[in-house]
Protein backbone atom coordinates (compact mmCIF):
# COMPACT_ATOMS: atom_id res chain seq x y z
CA UNK A 1 0.00 0.00 0.00
CA UNK A 2 0.99 3.63 -0.47
CA UNK A 3 1.48 4.06 3.24
CA UNK A 4 4.65 2.05 2.74
CA UNK A 5 6.16 4.74 0.52
CA UNK A 6 5.16 7.47 2.96
CA UNK A 7 6.79 5.50 5.75
CA UNK A 8 9.95 5.22 3.66
CA UNK A 9 9.87 8.97 3.04
CA UNK A 10 9.41 9.63 6.74
CA UNK A 11 12.32 7.44 7.84
CA UNK A 12 14.47 8.34 4.78
CA UNK A 13 14.70 4.80 3.46
CA UNK A 14 13.02 5.68 0.16
CA UNK A 15 15.36 5.16 -2.78
CA UNK A 16 15.58 8.28 -4.93
CA UNK A 17 16.62 8.62 -8.56
CA UNK A 18 17.36 11.96 -10.25
CA UNK A 19 17.26 11.97 -14.06
CA UNK A 20 19.58 14.60 -15.52
CA UNK A 21 22.60 15.85 -13.57
CA UNK A 22 22.96 19.38 -14.87
CA UNK A 23 22.54 22.73 -13.16
CA UNK A 24 19.29 21.57 -11.52
CA UNK A 25 19.73 17.83 -11.18
CA UNK A 26 23.09 17.73 -9.41
CA UNK A 27 22.20 20.30 -6.71
CA UNK A 28 18.87 18.54 -6.26
CA UNK A 29 20.54 15.16 -5.79
CA UNK A 30 22.96 16.58 -3.22
CA UNK A 31 20.14 18.31 -1.31
CA UNK A 32 18.22 15.03 -1.17
CA UNK A 33 21.32 13.16 0.01
CA UNK A 34 21.83 15.81 2.69
CA UNK A 35 18.32 15.00 3.94
CA UNK A 36 19.43 11.40 4.48
CA UNK A 37 18.29 9.58 1.33
CA UNK A 38 20.39 7.30 -0.84
CA UNK A 39 20.27 8.81 -4.33
CA UNK A 40 21.28 7.69 -7.79
CA UNK A 41 21.62 10.04 -10.73
CA UNK A 42 20.91 9.01 -14.31
CA UNK A 43 22.98 11.01 -16.79
CA UNK A 44 23.65 10.17 -20.45
CA UNK A 45 26.84 12.24 -20.48
CA UNK A 46 29.42 9.69 -19.36
CA UNK A 47 31.94 12.38 -18.45
CA UNK A 48 29.47 13.75 -15.90
CA UNK A 49 28.83 10.25 -14.57
CA UNK A 50 32.55 9.72 -14.03
CA UNK A 51 32.96 13.14 -12.39
CA UNK A 52 30.11 12.55 -9.96
CA UNK A 53 31.35 9.10 -8.99
CA UNK A 54 34.83 10.56 -8.45
CA UNK A 55 33.38 13.28 -6.22
CA UNK A 56 34.32 16.10 -8.58
CA UNK A 57 31.67 18.76 -9.10
CA UNK A 58 31.22 20.63 -12.38
CA UNK A 59 28.44 22.89 -11.01
CA UNK A 60 29.11 26.15 -9.14
CA UNK A 61 26.40 25.52 -6.54
CA UNK A 62 27.87 22.17 -5.45
CA UNK A 63 31.40 22.00 -4.08
CA UNK A 64 33.58 18.99 -4.84
CA UNK A 65 34.12 18.62 -1.10
CA UNK A 66 30.39 18.28 -0.48
CA UNK A 67 29.86 15.94 -3.42
CA UNK A 68 32.79 13.72 -2.43
CA UNK A 69 31.45 13.52 1.13
CA UNK A 70 28.13 12.06 0.00
CA UNK A 71 29.76 9.80 -2.59
CA UNK A 72 32.06 8.37 0.09
CA UNK A 73 29.06 7.87 2.38
CA UNK A 74 27.31 5.88 -0.33
CA UNK A 75 24.50 8.44 -0.49
CA UNK A 76 25.27 9.63 -4.04
CA UNK A 77 26.16 7.76 -7.20
CA UNK A 78 25.63 8.13 -10.94
CA UNK A 79 24.99 5.88 -13.91
CA UNK A 80 24.02 6.12 -17.57
CA UNK A 81 21.52 3.27 -17.26
CA UNK A 82 17.82 3.90 -16.73
CA UNK A 83 17.63 0.57 -14.94
CA UNK A 84 18.36 2.49 -11.74
CA UNK A 85 14.84 3.94 -11.97
CA UNK A 86 13.33 0.47 -11.65
CA UNK A 87 14.89 0.18 -8.20
CA UNK A 88 13.71 3.59 -6.98
CA UNK A 89 10.72 4.73 -4.95
CA UNK A 90 10.95 8.35 -6.10
CA UNK A 91 12.08 9.52 -9.54
CA UNK A 92 12.77 13.21 -10.20
CA UNK A 93 13.12 14.40 -13.80
CA UNK A 94 15.46 17.37 -14.36
CA UNK A 95 16.25 17.12 -18.07
CA UNK A 96 16.66 20.16 -20.37
CA UNK A 97 13.63 21.66 -22.10
CA UNK A 98 15.12 23.99 -24.74
CA UNK A 99 13.63 25.66 -27.79
CA UNK A 100 14.60 24.80 -31.35
CA UNK A 101 15.96 27.10 -34.05
CA UNK A 102 12.41 28.37 -34.68
CA UNK A 103 11.86 29.23 -30.99
CA UNK A 104 9.42 26.37 -30.51
CA UNK A 105 9.49 23.93 -27.56
CA UNK A 106 11.82 20.97 -27.95
CA UNK A 107 10.50 18.28 -25.64
CA UNK A 108 12.65 15.50 -27.09
CA UNK A 109 14.85 15.15 -23.97
CA UNK A 110 11.77 15.01 -21.74
CA UNK A 111 9.87 12.60 -23.99
CA UNK A 112 12.89 10.31 -24.28
CA UNK A 113 13.38 10.26 -20.52
CA UNK A 114 9.71 9.54 -19.86
CA UNK A 115 9.65 6.70 -22.42
CA UNK A 116 12.61 5.07 -20.66
CA UNK A 117 11.01 5.55 -17.25
CA UNK A 118 7.63 4.21 -18.39
CA UNK A 119 9.23 0.88 -19.32
CA UNK A 120 10.67 0.54 -15.81
CA UNK A 121 8.01 2.17 -13.65
CA UNK A 122 7.29 0.48 -10.32
CA UNK A 123 3.95 0.23 -8.57
CA UNK A 124 3.55 2.97 -5.94
CA UNK A 125 6.39 4.98 -7.41
CA UNK A 126 6.38 8.80 -7.24
CA UNK A 127 7.35 10.52 -10.50
CA UNK A 128 8.15 14.19 -9.94
CA UNK A 129 8.85 16.49 -12.88
CA UNK A 130 10.97 19.64 -12.43
CA UNK A 131 11.84 20.58 -16.03
CA UNK A 132 10.31 23.94 -17.01
CA UNK A 133 7.63 23.50 -19.64
CA UNK A 134 4.26 24.73 -20.91
CA UNK A 135 1.01 24.20 -18.99
CA UNK A 136 -0.43 20.80 -19.77
CA UNK A 137 2.83 18.93 -20.28
CA UNK A 138 2.46 16.72 -17.21
CA UNK A 139 -1.08 15.64 -18.04
CA UNK A 140 -0.98 15.71 -21.85
CA UNK A 141 2.56 14.55 -22.64
CA UNK A 142 3.82 12.60 -19.63
CA UNK A 143 0.70 10.96 -18.16
CA UNK A 144 -0.37 9.10 -21.35
CA UNK A 145 3.11 7.61 -21.61
CA UNK A 146 3.27 6.26 -18.07
CA UNK A 147 -0.35 5.27 -17.43
CA UNK A 148 -1.53 1.85 -18.61
CA UNK A 149 -4.85 0.01 -18.33
CA UNK A 150 -3.52 -1.83 -15.28
CA UNK A 151 -1.84 1.23 -13.76
CA UNK A 152 -3.97 4.12 -12.48
CA UNK A 153 -2.50 7.49 -11.49
CA UNK A 154 -3.22 8.40 -7.88
CA UNK A 155 -3.67 4.75 -6.96
CA UNK A 156 -0.86 2.69 -8.46
CA UNK A 157 1.64 5.47 -9.08
CA UNK A 158 1.94 9.17 -8.34
CA UNK A 159 2.69 11.99 -10.74
CA UNK A 160 3.32 15.66 -9.92
CA UNK A 161 5.04 18.76 -11.25
CA UNK A 162 7.25 20.98 -9.10
CA UNK A 163 9.15 23.67 -11.03
CA UNK A 164 12.80 24.22 -10.23
CA UNK A 165 13.63 27.69 -8.93
CA UNK A 166 17.40 27.45 -8.65
CA UNK A 167 19.27 30.72 -9.14
CA UNK A 168 22.84 29.71 -10.10
CA UNK A 169 25.44 31.36 -7.91
CA UNK A 170 22.96 32.73 -5.37
CA UNK A 171 24.33 32.08 -1.88
CA UNK A 172 21.35 33.61 -0.06
CA UNK A 173 18.39 32.00 -1.80
CA UNK A 174 19.27 28.32 -2.01
CA UNK A 175 17.45 25.17 -3.06
CA UNK A 176 16.59 24.47 0.58
CA UNK A 177 15.10 27.85 1.49
CA UNK A 178 13.32 28.80 -1.75
CA UNK A 179 9.63 27.80 -1.40
CA UNK A 180 8.73 24.82 -3.60
CA UNK A 181 5.49 24.88 -5.58
CA UNK A 182 3.96 21.48 -6.39
CA UNK A 183 0.81 20.29 -8.12
CA UNK A 184 -0.19 16.66 -8.54
CA UNK A 185 -2.42 15.04 -11.15
CA UNK A 186 -4.71 13.98 -8.28
CA UNK A 187 -4.99 15.32 -4.71
CA UNK A 188 -3.28 12.15 -3.49
CA UNK A 189 -0.39 12.79 -5.89
CA UNK A 190 0.00 16.29 -4.46
CA UNK A 191 -0.08 14.94 -0.93
CA UNK A 192 2.63 12.36 -1.54
CA UNK A 193 4.85 14.73 -3.52
CA UNK A 194 4.50 17.38 -0.81
CA UNK A 195 5.45 14.89 1.89
CA UNK A 196 8.63 14.06 0.00
CA UNK A 197 9.59 17.67 -0.80
CA UNK A 198 9.05 18.75 2.80
CA UNK A 199 11.93 16.51 3.85
CA UNK A 200 14.54 18.68 2.11
CA UNK A 201 12.83 22.03 1.40
CA UNK A 202 11.79 24.49 4.12
CA UNK A 203 8.47 25.56 2.60
CA UNK A 204 6.25 23.60 0.20
CA UNK A 205 3.36 25.37 -1.55
CA UNK A 206 0.73 22.91 -2.81
CA UNK A 207 -1.45 24.06 -5.72
CA UNK A 208 -4.53 22.55 -7.32
CA UNK A 209 -2.98 21.00 -10.43
CA UNK A 210 0.20 20.47 -12.46
CA UNK A 211 -1.04 23.14 -14.89
CA UNK A 212 -1.04 25.74 -12.13
CA UNK A 213 2.48 24.72 -11.09
CA UNK A 214 3.69 24.77 -14.71
CA UNK A 215 2.14 28.19 -15.32
CA UNK A 216 3.63 29.52 -12.08
CA UNK A 217 7.18 29.00 -13.32
CA UNK A 218 6.40 30.61 -16.67
CA UNK A 219 4.76 33.61 -14.99
CA UNK A 220 7.83 34.15 -12.81
CA UNK A 221 10.20 34.25 -15.76
CA UNK A 222 7.88 36.06 -18.17
CA UNK A 223 7.55 38.75 -15.50
CA UNK A 224 11.31 39.13 -15.48
CA UNK A 225 11.56 39.00 -19.26
CA UNK A 226 9.00 41.78 -19.72
CA UNK A 227 10.59 44.04 -17.12
CA UNK A 228 14.11 43.49 -18.44
CA UNK A 229 12.89 44.34 -21.93
CA UNK A 230 11.27 47.50 -20.57
CA UNK A 231 14.42 48.84 -18.92
CA UNK A 232 16.58 47.83 -21.89
CA UNK A 233 14.31 49.83 -24.18
CA UNK A 234 14.30 52.78 -21.77
CA UNK A 235 18.09 52.66 -21.61
CA UNK A 236 18.24 53.00 -25.40
CA UNK A 237 15.90 55.99 -25.20
CA UNK A 238 17.93 57.44 -22.35
CA UNK A 239 21.05 57.10 -24.47
CA UNK A 240 19.50 59.33 -27.13
CA UNK A 241 18.15 61.80 -24.59
CA UNK A 242 21.36 62.01 -22.58
CA UNK A 243 19.73 60.56 -19.46
CA UNK A 244 21.41 57.97 -17.23
CA UNK A 245 18.63 55.39 -16.88
CA UNK A 246 20.44 53.66 -14.03
CA UNK A 247 20.22 56.88 -12.04
CA UNK A 248 16.52 57.04 -12.95
CA UNK A 249 16.01 53.47 -11.71
CA UNK A 250 17.79 54.22 -8.44
CA UNK A 251 15.60 57.29 -7.92
CA UNK A 252 12.43 55.32 -8.73
CA UNK A 253 13.53 52.64 -6.25
CA UNK A 254 13.05 55.11 -3.39
CA UNK A 255 9.28 54.67 -3.83
CA UNK A 256 8.36 52.21 -1.07
CA UNK A 257 5.44 50.58 -2.90
CA UNK A 258 4.32 49.62 -6.40
CA UNK A 259 7.81 49.45 -7.91
CA UNK A 260 10.51 46.81 -8.31
CA UNK A 261 13.87 47.72 -9.87
CA UNK A 262 15.22 45.95 -12.95
CA UNK A 263 18.44 47.03 -14.65
CA UNK A 264 19.53 47.17 -18.30
CA UNK A 265 22.26 44.87 -19.53
CA UNK A 266 23.59 43.11 -22.60
CA UNK A 267 20.71 40.65 -23.01
CA UNK A 268 19.25 37.70 -21.15
CA UNK A 269 21.02 34.39 -20.64
CA UNK A 270 20.79 31.10 -18.81
CA UNK A 271 18.22 28.41 -19.47
CA UNK A 272 15.08 30.16 -18.21
CA UNK A 273 14.44 33.74 -19.31
CA UNK A 274 15.57 33.35 -22.95
CA UNK A 275 13.44 30.20 -23.31
CA UNK A 276 10.34 30.26 -21.11
CA UNK A 277 8.36 33.03 -22.88
CA UNK A 278 8.43 30.98 -26.08
CA UNK A 279 6.97 27.93 -24.28
CA UNK A 280 4.02 30.01 -23.13
CA UNK A 281 3.60 31.71 -26.50
CA UNK A 282 3.59 28.36 -28.32
CA UNK A 283 0.98 26.84 -26.02
CA UNK A 284 -1.20 29.98 -26.13
CA UNK A 285 -1.61 29.62 -29.90
CA UNK A 286 -3.31 26.28 -29.32
CA UNK A 287 -6.10 28.32 -27.72
CA UNK A 288 -6.17 30.93 -30.53
CA UNK A 289 -4.57 33.39 -28.14
CA UNK A 290 -1.57 35.53 -29.01
CA UNK A 291 0.60 36.84 -26.20
CA UNK A 292 1.78 39.83 -28.22
CA UNK A 293 3.14 41.73 -25.24
CA UNK A 294 5.18 38.74 -24.05
CA UNK A 295 6.43 38.00 -27.57
CA UNK A 296 7.50 41.62 -28.03
CA UNK A 297 9.47 41.55 -24.78
CA UNK A 298 11.21 38.31 -25.78
CA UNK A 299 12.15 39.77 -29.17
CA UNK A 300 13.39 42.96 -27.50
CA UNK A 301 15.66 40.91 -25.25
CA UNK A 302 16.85 38.78 -28.17
CA UNK A 303 17.81 41.96 -30.03
CA UNK A 304 19.76 43.47 -27.15
CA UNK A 305 23.16 41.92 -28.05
CA UNK A 306 22.81 43.40 -31.55
CA UNK A 307 22.23 46.81 -30.00
CA UNK A 308 25.36 46.43 -27.85
CA UNK A 309 27.46 45.50 -30.89
CA UNK A 310 26.04 48.48 -32.76
CA UNK A 311 26.96 50.80 -29.88
CA UNK A 312 30.49 49.39 -29.80
CA UNK A 313 30.79 50.26 -33.48
CA UNK A 314 29.39 53.76 -32.89
CA UNK A 315 31.80 54.53 -30.06
CA UNK A 316 34.77 53.29 -32.07
CA UNK A 317 33.58 55.30 -35.08
CA UNK A 318 33.49 58.48 -33.01
CA UNK A 319 37.20 57.92 -32.42
CA UNK A 320 38.03 57.29 -36.06
CA UNK A 321 38.16 53.49 -35.75
CA UNK A 322 36.10 50.59 -37.03
CA UNK A 323 35.18 47.27 -35.48
CA UNK A 324 37.17 45.51 -38.21
CA UNK A 325 40.77 45.34 -37.10
CA UNK A 326 40.17 46.77 -33.62
CA UNK A 327 41.57 44.94 -30.61
CA UNK A 328 38.68 44.39 -28.23
CA UNK A 329 38.99 42.86 -24.78
CA UNK A 330 35.66 41.62 -23.41
CA UNK A 331 35.27 41.41 -19.65
CA UNK A 332 33.02 38.47 -18.81
CA UNK A 333 31.75 35.52 -20.82
CA UNK A 334 29.28 33.78 -18.46
CA UNK A 335 25.59 34.66 -18.63
CA UNK A 336 25.72 36.52 -15.30
CA UNK A 337 28.20 37.53 -12.64
CA UNK A 338 30.33 35.20 -10.53
CA UNK A 339 29.39 31.88 -12.15
CA UNK A 340 30.88 29.73 -14.92
CA UNK A 341 27.59 29.03 -16.69
CA UNK A 342 27.63 30.17 -20.34
CA UNK A 343 24.24 28.78 -21.41
CA UNK A 344 22.63 31.25 -23.84
CA UNK A 345 25.18 33.84 -22.72
CA UNK A 346 24.66 37.18 -24.49
CA UNK A 347 28.35 37.92 -23.91
CA UNK A 348 29.25 34.86 -25.96
CA UNK A 349 26.83 35.96 -28.67
CA UNK A 350 28.35 39.45 -28.71
CA UNK A 351 31.84 37.96 -29.01
CA UNK A 352 30.70 35.95 -32.02
CA UNK A 353 29.23 38.97 -33.76
CA UNK A 354 32.37 41.02 -33.17
CA UNK A 355 34.54 38.23 -34.59
CA UNK A 356 32.30 38.08 -37.66
CA UNK A 357 32.76 41.82 -38.11
CA UNK A 358 36.52 41.39 -38.19
CA UNK A 359 37.51 42.48 -34.70
CA UNK A 360 40.48 40.96 -32.92
CA UNK A 361 38.61 39.65 -29.89
CA UNK A 362 40.01 38.45 -26.59
CA UNK A 363 38.31 38.07 -23.23
CA UNK A 364 39.05 37.82 -19.53
CA UNK A 365 36.90 35.70 -17.24
CA UNK A 366 38.37 33.57 -14.44
CA UNK A 367 35.13 31.59 -14.26
CA UNK A 368 35.28 30.57 -17.94
CA UNK A 369 38.79 29.37 -18.90
CA UNK A 370 37.94 28.89 -22.58
CA UNK A 371 35.07 29.33 -25.02
CA UNK A 372 34.26 28.40 -28.58
CA UNK A 373 33.24 31.42 -30.65
CA UNK A 374 32.07 29.95 -33.94
CA UNK A 375 35.09 27.93 -35.07
CA UNK A 376 37.47 30.03 -32.98
CA UNK A 377 38.61 28.72 -29.61
CA UNK A 378 39.55 31.48 -27.18
CA UNK A 379 41.26 31.21 -23.81
CA UNK A 380 40.73 33.67 -20.99
CA UNK A 381 43.40 36.35 -20.75
CA UNK A 382 44.81 37.43 -17.41
CA UNK A 383 44.12 41.09 -16.68
CA UNK A 384 47.23 43.18 -16.22
CA UNK A 385 48.43 46.66 -17.10
CA UNK A 386 49.99 45.57 -20.39
CA UNK A 387 46.93 43.67 -21.62
CA UNK A 388 44.61 46.55 -20.76
CA UNK A 389 46.79 49.21 -22.37
CA UNK A 390 47.19 47.27 -25.63
CA UNK A 391 43.46 47.20 -26.42
CA UNK A 392 41.63 49.63 -28.64
CA UNK A 393 38.72 49.13 -26.27
CA UNK A 394 37.79 47.16 -23.17
CA UNK A 395 34.09 46.21 -23.07
CA UNK A 396 32.42 45.36 -19.74
CA UNK A 397 29.84 42.65 -20.44
CA UNK A 398 29.64 40.85 -17.08
CA UNK A 399 30.03 42.44 -13.67
CA UNK A 400 32.18 39.83 -11.92
CA UNK A 401 32.99 40.88 -8.36
CA UNK A 402 36.68 40.03 -8.65
CA UNK A 403 37.46 42.61 -11.35
CA UNK A 404 39.67 45.50 -10.23
CA UNK A 405 37.72 48.35 -11.80
CA UNK A 406 40.27 50.98 -10.76
CA UNK A 407 42.96 49.10 -12.65
CA UNK A 408 40.68 48.77 -15.67
CA UNK A 409 39.98 52.50 -15.92
CA UNK A 410 43.54 53.52 -15.06
CA UNK A 411 45.20 51.38 -17.73
CA UNK A 412 42.59 50.95 -20.47
CA UNK A 413 42.63 53.43 -23.35
CA UNK A 414 38.86 53.21 -23.84
CA UNK A 415 36.35 51.37 -21.68
CA UNK A 416 32.77 50.72 -22.80
CA UNK A 417 30.61 49.89 -19.81
CA UNK A 418 27.44 47.94 -20.64
CA UNK A 419 26.72 46.99 -17.02
CA UNK A 420 27.03 50.20 -15.02
CA UNK A 421 30.05 48.70 -13.26
CA UNK A 422 32.09 51.92 -13.35
CA UNK A 423 29.42 54.46 -12.38
CA UNK A 424 30.61 54.80 -8.79
CA UNK A 425 34.15 55.66 -9.86
CA UNK A 426 33.04 59.09 -11.04
CA UNK A 427 33.32 60.65 -14.51
CA UNK A 428 36.27 59.42 -16.57
CA UNK A 429 37.22 60.66 -20.01
CA UNK A 430 38.03 57.13 -21.18
CA UNK A 431 34.78 55.52 -19.95
CA UNK A 432 31.64 55.41 -22.10
CA UNK A 433 28.36 53.89 -20.90
CA UNK A 434 26.65 51.85 -23.62
BELZILIN-V470725 format. One record per pair of residues at least 6 apart in sequence whose C-alpha atoms are under 6 Angstrom apart, sorted by the first residue. I is the first residue (numbers start at 1). J is the second residue. If there is no record, write none. Layout:
# BELZILIN-V470725
i:I j:J
i:I j:J
This chain:
# BELZILIN-V470725
i:8 j:14
i:12 j:36
i:12 j:37
i:14 j:89
i:15 j:38
i:15 j:88
i:15 j:89
i:16 j:39
i:16 j:88
i:16 j:90
i:16 j:91
i:17 j:39
i:17 j:40
i:17 j:41
i:17 j:91
i:18 j:41
i:18 j:91
i:18 j:92
i:19 j:41
i:19 j:42
i:19 j:93
i:19 j:94
i:20 j:42
i:20 j:43
i:20 j:94
i:20 j:95
i:21 j:43
i:25 j:94
i:33 j:75
i:35 j:200
i:38 j:75
i:39 j:75
i:39 j:76
i:40 j:76
i:40 j:77
i:40 j:78
i:41 j:78
i:42 j:78
i:42 j:79
i:42 j:80
i:43 j:80
i:44 j:80
i:49 j:78
i:49 j:79
i:53 j:77
i:55 j:64
i:55 j:67
i:55 j:68
i:56 j:64
i:57 j:63
i:57 j:64
i:70 j:76
i:86 j:120
i:86 j:121
i:89 j:125
i:90 j:125
i:90 j:126
i:91 j:127
i:92 j:128
i:92 j:129
i:93 j:129
i:93 j:130
i:94 j:130
i:94 j:131
i:95 j:131
i:97 j:107
i:98 j:106
i:99 j:105
i:99 j:106
i:100 j:106
i:105 j:279
i:118 j:146
i:123 j:156
i:123 j:157
i:124 j:156
i:124 j:157
i:125 j:157
i:126 j:158
i:127 j:158
i:127 j:159
i:128 j:159
i:128 j:160
i:128 j:161
i:129 j:161
i:130 j:162
i:130 j:163
i:130 j:164
i:134 j:279
i:134 j:280
i:135 j:211
i:135 j:214
i:135 j:215
i:136 j:211
i:154 j:186
i:154 j:188
i:154 j:189
i:158 j:189
i:159 j:184
i:159 j:185
i:159 j:189
i:160 j:183
i:160 j:184
i:160 j:185
i:161 j:182
i:161 j:183
i:161 j:210
i:162 j:181
i:162 j:182
i:169 j:339
i:176 j:201
i:176 j:202
i:177 j:202
i:179 j:203
i:179 j:204
i:180 j:204
i:180 j:205
i:181 j:204
i:181 j:205
i:181 j:206
i:182 j:206
i:182 j:213
i:183 j:190
i:183 j:206
i:183 j:207
i:183 j:208
i:183 j:209
i:183 j:210
i:183 j:213
i:184 j:190
i:184 j:209
i:184 j:210
i:218 j:276
i:221 j:273
i:222 j:277
i:225 j:273
i:226 j:297
i:229 j:297
i:229 j:300
i:229 j:301
i:231 j:264
i:232 j:264
i:235 j:245
i:238 j:245
i:265 j:419
i:266 j:304
i:266 j:305
i:267 j:301
i:267 j:304
i:267 j:305
i:267 j:346
i:268 j:274
i:269 j:335
i:269 j:344
i:269 j:345
i:269 j:346
i:270 j:335
i:270 j:343
i:270 j:344
i:281 j:291
i:305 j:350
i:313 j:323
i:316 j:322
i:323 j:359
i:324 j:357
i:324 j:358
i:324 j:359
i:325 j:358
i:325 j:359
i:326 j:359
i:326 j:360
i:326 j:392
i:327 j:360
i:327 j:391
i:327 j:392
i:328 j:361
i:328 j:391
i:328 j:393
i:328 j:394
i:329 j:362
i:329 j:363
i:329 j:394
i:330 j:363
i:330 j:394
i:330 j:395
i:331 j:363
i:331 j:364
i:331 j:396
i:331 j:397
i:332 j:365
i:332 j:397
i:332 j:398
i:333 j:347
i:333 j:348
i:334 j:340
i:334 j:341
i:334 j:342
i:334 j:345
i:335 j:342
i:335 j:345
i:337 j:398
i:337 j:399
i:337 j:400
i:338 j:400
i:340 j:367
i:340 j:368
i:352 j:373
i:363 j:380
i:363 j:381
i:364 j:380
i:364 j:381
i:365 j:380
i:369 j:379
i:369 j:380
i:370 j:378
i:370 j:379
i:370 j:380
i:371 j:377
i:371 j:378
i:385 j:411
i:388 j:411
i:388 j:412
i:389 j:411
i:389 j:412
i:393 j:414
i:393 j:415
i:394 j:415
i:395 j:415
i:395 j:416
i:396 j:417
i:396 j:418
i:397 j:418
i:414 j:430
i:415 j:431
i:416 j:431
i:416 j:432
i:416 j:433
i:417 j:433
i:417 j:434
i:418 j:434
